[in-house]
Amino acid sequence: MKWKGRQASRNVEDRRGQRVGGKGIAGIGGGFGLILVIVFTLLNGGNPGDIVNNIGLGEPEQSSGTYEGSAREEEMADFVSVVLRDTEEVWTDIFAENGLTYREPTLVIYKDQVESACGIAGSAVGPFYCPGDQKLYIDLSFYDDLSQQFNAPGDFAMAYVVAHEVGHHVQTLLGTTDEIMPLRNEMSETQFNKYLVRFELQADYYAGVWAHHAQGMGYLESGDVEEAMNAAHQIGDDTLQKQARGYVTPDSFTHGTSEQRKRWFDKGLQNGTIQGGDTFNAKNL
């Protein structure tokens, strides 16, 4: 991806070097088993319903001294800031075209542990979005995890991660999050998981919408789309479950299969509009 020398977002909060205390994000691994814990470490940091239901914690405790990251880490900080800026431009325009106003989210960069309005998370949780404070949270070490542990290398794979989390912010602004998450109190876990899959696939679609416009602005390089598609494949529920235990349990899926995640990202890439991403009424995911 062509990103060096381009404008970075002003909505970046660097919390590396801060200490936190208190309780963790509600429900991480709670009764959902090993596979969902693995999924937590990927693009979303956990069950969005659990995140929504744990609002209102104190401020993180400041540590002494100034954090100094490696040259590689600082480069990744610059990279995700540029990607965030790109998403701001794209979604501001798309919202305006639909008579809406886009409120830019904040990207929080942290190291090891962070406190959000949704609770405390360690770096093992992975990138996540918190609707309670409308912020994205990323430990930059996830870039290496994505490449080495999940076989999804490349800067555009990481850009897809950022764009997916921004997709959850779009869902919050459009009211989708408020419509879907209360359902978890009205139905069984298995039933609600079906809504979660559609919720996550819609965020994949929105990531593709951003990629469509980034491609149109000439920011993508050869192989970038393939990197994102590979990342979507590697974090499909079926792929993760097969790797972890050798078989799959479809009723426990919360994010969609590898094929579904690739398909909806590609739909967004091809369409480039909000209107094509109604996963909740789609007959065939």
N, C-alpha and C positions, 0 to 999 in steps of 0.2 A: 504494500500500500504506500502511495506517495503521501507522506505526512511531514517529513522534516522541513522546517522553515515556514510551516503554516501556522495560523493563529490557534492558540490554545484557549480553552474555556476559562472564564473567570470564576466559575462555580465549582472550584476544587478546594476541598478542605484537607489539609495534610495533618493527620493525627499520628504519624509515626513517631514513636518515642514517648507516647502517653501511656499511663497505666489506668486500668479500669477495675471496678469492683462491683459486686452485686450479683443478681441472678442471671442465668443464661437465657437465650431465646427459648421460649416455651416449646416443648414438644420435640426437641431434636432427638431423634432416635426413640422417642417414647412410645413403645408398643408397636412400632411400625417395622421393626426388624432391620437386619444388616443392610439389605438392598436399599432401603430408603435413606439410611444413613449415608451410603455411598452417593446416592443422588444428591443429598444435601451438600456434598463437597463440590458439586458442579456449578451449574449456571445460576441457581436460584437460592442456595443456602437454606433450603428447607421448605416445609409446607407453608404456602402463602397464608393459609387460614391461621396457622399457629402464629405467624408473624403479626398478622392483623390484631390478634386477640391479646397481645401483651404490650400495651402502650403505656408510656409514661415513666421513665426511669431518670435518675439523676445525671448530672454532667460527669464526663470522665475526669479522673484525677490527673493533674499535670505532673510530668516527671521532670527531673532536673536535667539541664543540658539540652543541646540541639542534636537531633537525629541526623546522622550522615549515612546515606545509602551508597551502595557501590555505583560505579558508572553505569552498569547495566540496569540497575534498579531505577536510577534517575532517568535513564532513557525511556524505560517503560512508563514512568510517571508522566513524562512529556507526551508519550504516545497516547495514553488513555485520555489525557487532557485534550489533545487534538481531536480524537475520535468523539469525545463528548461534545466538543464545539461543533463538529459536523452534524451530530444528531440534533443539536439545538437549532441550527439553521434549517435543516430538513423539516423537522416537526413544527417549527414556527410557521413555515410556509404552508405546510399541509393543513394545519389547524386554521390558518387564515383563509385558505381556499374553501373551507367548510364552515366559515362564519364563527369560528371558535378562537379562543386565546390560549396559547401554549404557555404554561408556567414551567420554567426551566428547573430541573432537579439539581441537586448538589451531589457531586461525587466525593466520597470520603475515602482517602487512601490511608490505610493503617498497616501496622505490623504486629503480627501475633494475636492480638485481641482488640476488640472494639466494642463500645457501648452505643447502641442506637435507641430510638424510641420503641423498638421492638424487643429489646433485650441485649444481652451480651453474647458475642460470638467470637470464637477462636478462628484462626486462619484455616483450620480444617473444614470449617463450614463452607468456605468458598465465597465467591461473589454473591451478593444478595441485594434486593431492593426492599426498603421498609416503607410501606404506605403511611405509617404514622408520622414520619418526618419528611417524606418524599425525598429520600436520599439513597444513593447507590453506595455500596460498601465493597471495597476491593483490597485484599492483601496482594501486592504485586508479585509475591512468590507463586501465585496461582499460574502465572504465565509458564513457569518451568513445570509445574504440575500438569498443566494442559498438554505440554509437549511430551514430557517424559513418562507420566503415569497413564495418560489417556490417549496417547498416540495421535495428538491433534496439534502438530507444530505450525508455526507461521504467525506473523503479526495479525493477519486478517482473521485467524481463528480467535484471537483475543479481542479483536474489534467486534466480532460477532457476539462474544460474551457481553461486552459493554452494551451493544445495541439491543440484546435480548433483555437486559435489566432495564434499559430505557423503555423497552416495550411494555414492561410492567408499569412504569410510570404513566405511559400513555393510557393504559387500562384504568389506572386510578383517576386520571383527569376526565376520562370519558364516562366514568361511573360504573364500569364493568366490575371492578373489584368489590364495590359495595353491593352489587347485585348478586355476585356469586358466593362470596365468602360466608354470609349468614346461612347458606344452605347446609353447611357442615353440621349445624345444630338440628337440622330437620330430617336427616337421613343417615343411613348406615355409612360406615367408612368406605365400603366397597362402592356404594352408589355415589358418594361424593367424589371418589377418585376419578370417576368418569368426567365429572365437571372440571376437576383439576387438570386432567389431560387436555381438555379443550382450552382451558385457560392458558396453559403453558404453550400449546401449539399456536395460539393467537399471538403470544409474545414472540415466538419464532417468526411468524408471519410479519410482524411489525419490524423485526430485525431485518428481514428481507426487503421491506419497503425502504428502510434507510439505505441498504446496500444498492438498491435500484437507483436512488438519487445520487449516491456517492459515485457510482459507476458513470452516471450521466455527467457528473462534474469533472470526470477524468482523473479521479483519485485512485482508482483501482489499477492494479498491475496484473500481468499474466499470472495465473495460478491463484489469485486471491479468492475468487468464488469457490474454487475447489477446496481451498483451506477451510472456508466456512462450512461447506457441505460436509466435509470430512468430520469437522467438529460436531456438527449436528448428528451425524451418524454415530460417532463414538460415545455420545452421551444419551443415546436412546435407552429407554428402560429395558428392552429386551437384550440389547448388547451388554449392558452393565450386569444384568442378572445372570446371563450365561457365563460371563467372565468370573463372577463371584461364586456361583454355586452350580453351574452347569445346566440349569434349567430355568424356565421362566414361569412367573405367576401373573397372568394378565390382569387379574382383579386388583393387584397391588400397584399396577402402573399409575404414575402420577404425572408423567411428563410426555408420554407418547413413545412409540417405537422409533427406532432409527429411521425407518422409511418415512414415517409420518413427520418427524421433525425436519427431515430433508425436504419433503414435499411442501410443507407449509412455508419454510424459508424460501424455497424456490418460487412459490406462488407470490409471495411478497416481492421478491426480486423481479418477477415478470410484470406484476400489476402496478406496483408503486403507489397504491391508494389505500386509504382506510377501508373503503367499501368492500374490498375483496377478502377481508379477513374475518368473516363471521363464522368462526369455527363452531359456535354453539348450535347453529342451525344446519350445519353441513351434514349431509347424509352419509358421506364417505370421507372419513378422515385420512 
